[in-house]
């Protein structure tokens, strides 16, 4: 890769593939139904039935006052937020809080990887604090109190006069692709929108709200779209806020350095003070004002950017938005946690002569900015909640992560280096190398591709790291792997990629994966400052491409760490399997010229399948810390993970993520389709690296992932037949028959009750971890 044209750079970031599969395989009967429904809808629209009369408005206005929190918000949460809750919400319209609704919608896209100039951020609560400021940024109202100026009211009315055709597949005029050009109508553009998309009423491409739900929202709009006043915080929460703000705003340099480090790693967390159900969540923010005064958030693109104030104050503000799974990362703040932070960062004997600068080459490099903090303390902080740490780059600053995620396998396990190896600075190798290394955020949104610079720095680092390991080969044993202290389930993680989203679970979930990582402190910290703290979703093409290129090196490094524990002769063989069809240049970075370990590990292998044997040895090493909650005990569902039984099934016909509801036992499962690749080192044409015949399933207990593509519903007695039907699915026609019998399609009248039940089960199972699932990737098949 010596040169990249602008066209190629843009193509890389534009490359996308939709999870929607809107088939044009309608029966003649369904085609007629679609055509007749379209004619009927357009006729009604032409007759201006989408307009509200003054008599209707007066009728709703005269009814009993509708309370937003009691009557409207539950409808928004369960019917609207499931599509409108993040950057990838249609028209940037979030319906997760009163501030989000008041902000309204925008025609500007957040996901525009091809842009040459970074765009202005539009983060709720941060980049504007009033409705007027949002209007100045191009956002327009959707809930005007005048009915015929309310886009929201008209969307509901359009759904009423033009319901979805009563067919399995919805019309192709409904665009479910993530890269759609869906028109975001302002009030004076609505008639054009209705003519162009007569079935485009809300909820988009889903069954209509009930008559009661629709009338409740319409009445609320007619009565002025009024919101409740914010409720006062509970006394317990107020007390905890005061304690934590005091702790995080110490005057000592040690205290300030600790607080800065904590903030840069916890700013995306949903903090809570107890594990009781219905607990409030809070955000850690930087403020211009100290505790006791109104919070004035410091708005910067990145958490380590110059705040341009003499003193930063770390404050806790209530999370006002409805909790959704795709951004929810709970993190407990209690007395035990505070004591632990003190032991990690305040009690150890070290000095901080000067607080680090906010100049980009320092603030973007945690090995420079936090060099005074004990390395072992930093690593133990990241490890204790490693699921949260890794989830930051999976769920973190974006809701759609293909730029970062197409650099990882669809299913792999992650383990960690024992923190005891970092007891003092001398045992922390290559400190100087890390302090000199660059990260993409250092260059912010400047133009140019820094690939050669990163490549040269990484090669030097790997060569010296390899030499260190060879000289200290006694660390090549199972004791070098963290076992969680025999009680921390964060010791082993499983990562599933679902095209442009992903999931992090505790434990070694599923069958043995093709690859695995072992993460050490330098790698874990760089992942965070590359993909979380340093990533700008509003950034330009150079920033996003540099980030993607750099992540290649970090993946290779994690895989290299795992391969060092295999017998010397099997390292190359395994590497070549992982990187089939990859260039020799890529292979040099994993077990090759730049990363070569001569010494064999101090592990006694007894079989020729060393990788599988190593997995078993690690399971024993982790022992009681290994989480097993996702194991499936139903033999039929378990058999779907057997590659031999499934080898004649077209697994690739199935969506990435399917939820299964067993309605009579209130159990849920997830069927995950793992895509197989020759390698994942290519920037372009991921599809050309696919080995579809080697795709496989993983089945988990419970619903995991944020974006279900398919929903199945059945009774427990039907599971054997369901499993047998999956094993006999070999064509699109047989897959369609499977959906006919067990699926709950977008057009199914059971859709909302099914989703409600899935949400209810998830909430009862994990009340703190629960968040609403997102329907933007639901298929139309």
N, C-alpha and C positions, 0 to 999 in steps of 0.2 A: 504494500500500500504506500506508494510514493507520492501520489498526488490525487486530489479529489476535486473534480469540477464542482461549480456551484450547483449545477443541475443534479449531480449525484448526491450532494449533501442534502439538498431539498428532498430528493426522492427517498433517501434513507428515512427521513423523519415523517414523510407522508405515507410511507408504507404501512398499510393497515389491512386487516381482514376482519370482516364483520362476523359476529356470532349469529346474526340473524340469517335465516335460511328461508326466505319468502319464496316458496316454490310456485312455479307456474304450471302445476300439475292438477288444476281444478277439473272436476268432472263437468261435463256439459250442463248438468242441472245447476251446479254451484255457479257456473259462469253466468247463467241466466239470472239467478238470484242476485248476484253482484250487480249486474247491469240494471235490473229493475230497481234495486235498492238505491243505486246511484241516481237514476232518473228521478225517483221520488224525492230523494234528499235535495237535489238541485232545484226541483220545482218549488219545494217549501222555502228554500233559501231565497229563490228569486221573488217569492211572494212576501219577503221580508219578515217571515215568521221568527227570525232570529232576533228581532227587535222587541223590546219590552214596551208595553203601553203604560201610560201614566196611571191608569186604573189598577194595573198589576202592582206597580210600585207603591201606590197608596195602600193597597190591600196588605202588602207585606209590612209596610211601615206601621200600620195600625195593629199588627199582631203583638203578642207578648214579646217583650224584649229578649233577644237572643244573647246569651252569655258566651263570649269567645272561649274562655278556658274550659267551661263546663260542656258546652254544646258543640262548638265548632272545632276546637283543637283536636279532640279525639278523631274526628272525621279526617282532618288534614293529615294527622299522623299515620292513620291506617290506610288511607286511600290516595293521598297526594305526596307525602314525604317519601314514599317508596319509589318515587321517580324524581323527586325534586329535593335534593339534599346536598349537592356538592358541586364542584367545578363542572362536572359533566352533566349537570341538570340541564334539560332543554331550556335554552334561552337564559342560562345562568339564573333561572328562577328557583330560589330556594323557598320552601314553605315550612321551614323548621322552627321559626320563631316570629314574633310580631315584627322585630326589626328586619328580618328577612323578607317578610311579606310587604312591609312598607318600602323596602328598597326596590322591589319589583323585578323587572326583566331587562335584558339587554340583548342587542343583536350581535354584540362582539363575542367572539369565541375565545375561550381560555386556551384550548388545545390547538395551537397553530405552530407546529414544529418547524414550518418552513419560513417563519418570519425572520427577516434580516435584522430588524431592530426590536429590542425588548419592548413589551407592551407595559402599560401602566397597570399595576396590581389592582384588583377589585375584591379584596378580602373583607368579609363582613366584620364589623366592629373595629377594624384596623385602619383601612384606607379611606373611610368616610364615617362620620358619626351622626349625620342628620339626613333627612329625606332630601333636602335641598342639595346637599353635597353629592348625593347619589344621582340626582337629576343632572347635575353639572357633569357627571361622569358618563352620561348617556343612558342611565337606567330609567325606565318609564313605569308608570303605575299600572297595576293589574286589578286593583280593588277599589276603584273610585266609588264614592257613595251614590253617584248618578248611574243608574242601572245601565243605560245605553252607552256609557263611557267605561264601564267595567269589563275588561277583557276576561276576567275570571267568570263573571256572570254569563257572558256571552258564550264562553267555552262550555259551560254547563248546559246552556240553552241549546247550543248546536248538538250536543250529545243527545238531548231529549228529542229533537226533531229529526235527527239522523242517527239512530242507533246502529250498532254494527250489524251487518247482514248475518242471518242465522245459518252460517256455514262453518265448517271446521277451520278452513284457512281464511284469513282476513284479506281484504283487497290489497293488491300490490301498490295502490296509491298511498297506503300507509307505510312510511319509511321507518324501519326499525334499526337501520344501520347506525353505528356510532358516528360515522363520518357523514351523516345526512345533512342536507341543506334545508332542513325544516325552517319554514318561514316563521319569524317571531312577530306576530302582528301587534301593532299599536291599535288604539281604539278606532282610528280612522282608516285602518287597513284591514279591519276584520272581515268585511264582506268579500274582499278579494281572497282572503285566506279560506273562507268557507266555500267559495266557488272552486278553489284549487284543491281543497282537501275536505270534501263534505263529511267524511267520517273522522275528521280530526278534532272532534270535541273531546273534552276531558272526562274521565281519565283516558289518555291517548292509547288507542289500540287495546283497550281492556273493557270488561263489562261496565255498564253505567253504574253510578251511585244509586242507592235505593231512592225511592221518591221522597222519603223522610229526610235522608241525608242531603239530597239536592235542595230541597226546600229550606232546610236549616241554613245552609250556606247562603242561598239566595236572599233569604230574609235578613241575615246578618249584614250582607252587602247593602240591601235596601235601607237598612237602619243606620247606615253610616260607617260600616266596617270598623266598629269601635273595639278597642282592646282593653283588657283588664289592666289595672295597675300592678306593677311588680310586687309580689308578696315579700314581706320582710324575711330575712334569713333566720333559720332556727338559732336559738341561743347557743346550742352546742357548736354549730358551724361557725358562728361569730367568734367564739372563744378559740377554736382551732385556727381560724384565720389570723387572729391577733398573735397567737403563739408562733405560727409558722412565719409570719412576716417579720416578727422580731428575730427569729432564728436566721432568716435569710438576709437580713440587712444589718449584720454586725459591722462595726466600724473598723475592726482589725483587718489588715491586708489578707491574712489567712481566711478570715470569714468572707471577705468580698470575692476572693479568688474561688473559694468553694462554691459560693452562690452563683457565680458566673458559669462555672462548669455544670452545676446542676441544672441551671436554666437552659443552657444550650442543648441539654439532652432530654429535658422534660417539658419543653414548651408545647409539645403536641399532645401530651398526656391528658387524660380526663382524670383529674385527681379527686379522690374521695377519702373521707375521714373515718368511715366504718364500712363493714361488709354487710350491713343491713340492707334489705330490699328497699327500694325507693329512696336511696341515698342521693343527695345532690352531688353534682360533679363540678369541678372548678378548673380554671386554666391559670397557669403561671405566666405572668406577663412582666415586661419591663415598663416601668412608669417614671414619669418626671417628678412624681410626688411621693412623699414618704407615707408610711402607714398612718391611718387616721384621717387622711385627706382624700378627696375624690381622685380616683385613678385617672391618670392621663397617659394612655398607652403610647409608647415610642414606636412609631411605624417605620420599620426598616424591612428591606426585602428578605434579609437573612438574620437569624438570631445573633450573629456575631458582628453585624455591621455597626459602624460607629454610631452610637446613640446621640452624639453631639450635645451632651449635657455633662455637667461637672460630676454628678453622682447619679448612678442608676439605682432605682429602688425596685425590688422584686415584690410583686403584689399578686394576690389571688382574687380572681373575679369569677363570678358564677357562670357556669356553662348554661346558656339560655336555650340552646337549640335541642330539638328532639334528637335522641341518641340513635345513630344509625351504625350498623355493623362495619361499614366500609371505612369509617374514620374513628371508631371507638377503640381506644387503648387505655383501659382503666389502670390506675396506679395508686396504691394505698399510701396515704400520709397519716401515720399515727405516731404515738410516742416511741414505740420500738424502732420505727424508721428514723426518727430524729436522733435517737441515741446512737444508732448505727452510723449515721452520717457524721456525728461528732467523733466517733471512734475512727472512722476512715480518714477524715480530712482535718480535724481540729486538734486531736490529741497527739498524733505523731509529731516527733521533733524534726521540724524543718522550718526554714525561714523564707519569707517572701519579701524581698527587698523593694521590689517595684512591681506594680500591677501591669499585666501585659497591655501592649498597645492594641488599638483597633485598626491599625494599618493592615490592608488586605493580606500581605504576604505573611503576617503574623497571625491575625485572627482566623484566617482560613486554615491554618495548620495547627491542630491541637497539640502536636508534639513540641511546638514552640510556645504557644500561648499558655499552656498548662504544664510547662516543664518543671515548675517548682512543686507541683502536687505529686505525692508518691505514686509511682507507677502501679504498684500492687493495689493501692486504694482505688485508683481509676478503673482498673480492670475488674476488681471485685464489685464495684458499683454497677458496671455494665453486665456482669455475669449474673448477679443475684436475680435480676429480672430479664434474663436474656431473651425470653419470648417478646417482651415489650421492646427491647433494644432492636431486635431484628424486625419486628412488626413496624417499627418506624419507617423503614425503607420499603416495606411491603404496602402499608396503608398510609404512611406519613403525609408528606406535603402535597400529594396529588391523589386523585381517586382513580385515575387511569394511568397505569405505569408501563406501557409497552416499551418505551425507550429504555427503561432500566431492566424490565423483566424478560425481554427476549434474549437476554444474556445468561439466563439460568435455565437449568433443566426443569421439566415438568414435575419431577418428584425426586427429592434427595434428602438425605439426613445430614444434620449438622451437630458436631461435637466441639468441645472447647479444650484448649490447653489449660492444664492445672495452674491456678493462680499462684501456687507456692513457688513456681519457677520465677516469679517476679518479686521476690522478697526484698531485693535492694536494687539500686541503680546499676550495680556491676553485673547483676544477672540479667539485666535488660539489654539485649544485644543491639548494636547498630543504632544507638540513640542519635548519633551525629548524622547518620544517613537519613533517618526519618525527619529530622529537623530541617534538612536541606531539600526534601522532596516537595514537589508542587502538587496542589489539588486544583481542579478546574475552577472552583469558586474564587480562587485567588485572582483570576482574570475577569471575574464577573461576566458581563455580557460584551466584552471586547471581541472584535472579530478575529478570525484566524483559528486554525486547528493546531493544537499543541501536541499531537500524537507522538512525534519523534522525541520531544522533550520528555514526555511521560515514559515512553518506551526506554529511553537511555537511562533514566533514573531508576526505573523498575529493574532493569537488567543488572545494574550495579548493586542494587539492594539484594536481589536474589542470589547473586554470586557470593556476596559476603555472608548472607544468611546461610547458604549451603555450606560454606566453609566453617562457619560457627557450629552448625549441627554436626558436621563430620568430626570436628575437634572435640565436641562434647556429645559423642554418640551414645553415651549412657542415658541420655534423655529419650532415646528411641525405644520406649517401652510403654506398656499400658498405664503405668503410674503417671505418665505425662498427660493423660486425659483426665479432665475434671469429672469427678463422680457425684458432684452436687452435695458433697458432705453427707451422703446417704439419706438426705431428706429434702433436697431442693430439686423439684421436677423440671427445672430449667436446664438441667445438665445435657439433655438430648432434645433436639427439635426436629420436626419434619416440615419441609416446605413443599407446598403444592403450587404450581403455576397453572392458572386458568387463562391462558393467552395474555391478556393485558391486566389481569389482576392476580392476586396470589393469596395464600393462606399460610400462617405459621401455627403449628400445633406443638404442644409439649409431648415428648415421647418419640419412639421409633415406629411411626404409624405406617401400616401397609406392608407389602412384600418388600424384599430386599431391592433397593433402587440400583440404577446403573452407576451413579456416582455418589460421593459423599464429600463433605468438607470437614476439616478441623480448623477452627478459627483461633488465632492467638490475639493478644491485645492489639498489636499494631494493625492487624487486618480489621478487627472489629471497629476500632476507632476510625479508620479511614473509610469504611463503609458508611458510617454515620455522617461524616463530614463531606462525603461525596454525594450521597443520595438523599440525605435528610437536611441537615443544617445548611449544606452548601448548594442544594438544588433549588432552582427558580423555575417554577412551572410557567411563569410569564417571560422566561428568558428567550434569547434568540437562537437561531440555528446552530451557531458556533458553540454556545454554552451547552445545549442539549446533546450535540454530537460529541463534544469533548467528554461529557459525563458518561455517555454510552461507551466510548472507547476505553476510558479509564477502568470502567467496571469489568471489562474483559480481563484485565490484569488481576483484579482482586479475586475474581472467580478462579482463575488459574492458580492463584496462590493458595486459596483454600483447598483446592483439589490436590495440589502438590503436597501440602501438609499431611493429607490423608495417605497419599501414596508412599510417603516415607516410612510408614509402619508396615508396608507389605515387604515380602522377601525381595531382595535386590533383583532377582531374575524375573519377577512377575510385575515389577513396576512399569517397565516399557510395554509389556504385553497389555496391561490394563490401560495405560495411557493411550495406546494406539486404538484400543476399542472405544474409548471415550471420544477420541478425536479422529475417527475414520473420515477420510477425505479432507482432513485439515492440512494446511501447509506445514512444512518443516519449521518455518519461522514461529508458528504458534506452539508447536511441540517443544521448542527450545525453552519455553517459559514454564513448562510443567515438570518434565523429567528429561532434561536436555542440557544444552550448553550452559544456560544461565541458572539452572536449578538442578544440580547433580549431586546426589548423595551416594558416596561410595560404600559407606558402612551399612551393614545389615541391622535390622531392628533386633532388640533383645526380647524377641517373642518366639516361642517354640511352636511352629506350625506343624500340623500333622496330616493335612490334606493338600491336594493340588488346587483346590478352590480357596485360596488364601483370603480373598475378599469376603466371602460368606463366613469363613471362619473368624475373621477379624470382627465382623458385625456381631457374632455370637459372643466373642470375648468382651467386646465393649458392653453388650447387654449385661453380662455378668459383672463387669467392672462397675457399672452404674447402679445395678441392683435395685434396692428399694426406692431409689430416686426416679426410676423409670415409670413414667405415666402410662397407664394402660386403659384409660377411660374410653378411648375410641374403638377398642376392639369389638368386633362383631361376633356374636356367639350363634347367630343363625347359620346353620350349615349351608343352606342354599345360597344365601347372600355371600357367605365366605367363599364359596366355590367360584364366584365371579372373578376372584383374584388369582385363580389358578390358570397360568398361561397355557398349560397343556389342554385344559378343558375348553379354553376360549380361543384356541388358535384358528378355528374355522369360522369364528364370528367376526363380522366386520365392526370391530370396536369403534373405528373411526366414523361410523354413521351416527354415533351418539354425541350429544353435546358435551361440553367441558364439565359441566356441573349440574347434576340432577338431584333434586330433593325427593325423598320417598316418605310419604305419610302412611302409617299403618293406623287406620282410623279407629279400630275397635280396641286397640291396646295403648293408644296415645304414644306410640313410639315413632321416631324419625330416624332416617338413615340418609347418607349421601353417597351417590354413585359418581366417582370422579374418573374422567377420561384423561389418561396421561398420554401425551403425544411423544412418540419416539423420534429421535433425530440422529443422523450420522454424527453431527457435532453442532455446537451452538456458537461457533466463533465467527459466523458470517454476519455482516451488517445488513446485507440485502437478500431478498428472496429466501426468507426462512422456509417457505414451502418446498424449495428445492432440496433442503436438507432433511426432509421428513422421511421416515421409514414407517409408513402407515400400517404395514403388516405386523409391526412389532409394538403397536400401541397396546396398552393394557388398562385394566380397571383397578381402582382401589375403592373399597367400600368401607365407610366409617359409620360408627354409631353417632346419632345426632346430626344436625344440619350444620355443616361447616362451609366456609366461603361466604362472600358477601353478595354475589350476583348469581342466583339460580338461573340456568338457561331452560330447564325443563322441570316440571313437577309431576310426580306420579302419586296416585292415591289408590289404596287397596285395603282389603281386610287381611288379617294375619293368615287365614286359610288360603289366600290367593298367592302368597309369596312363592311357593314351589312352582306354580304355573307361570308366574311372572318371570322367575329366574330361567325357567325352561324356554320361555318366549325370547328372552334376551339372547340365550345361547343359539337360538335358531334364527336370529336376525342377520340376514346376509344381503339385504337390498333395501333401497329407500322405501319400496312398497311394504316390505315386512316391518320396517321400522314404523311406518305410518299405521299399520294394523296394531302394533304394540301400543301406540299412543291412543288409538281408538278405544282400546280396552282398558288401559290403565292410566293414560295421561290426563292432565287437566290443562287444556290449552288456554290461550289468551281469550278465546271466544266462549269458553265453558261457563255456564251459569253457576257452577260450583266454585268458580275461581276464588272469589273473595272469602267465602267461608273456609275454603281450604287453606288459604294463606293465613287467615286469622288463627286457625288452629295450629299451624306450624309455628307462628309467632308465640302463641300462648304456651306451647310446650317448651320452646326455647327459653322463654322468660322464666318459667317455673324451674327449669333445670339449672340455669345460670343467671340469676337476677342481676348480678353486677356486670357480667360480661355481655349481657344481652344488648343487641341493637337491631333495629329494623333492617330487613334485607332489601336490596335494591332490584328493581324490575327492568332496568334499562337494557339488560342483555337477554331478556326472555325471548325465546324463539317463536317464530310463527311457522309451524310445520304441521 
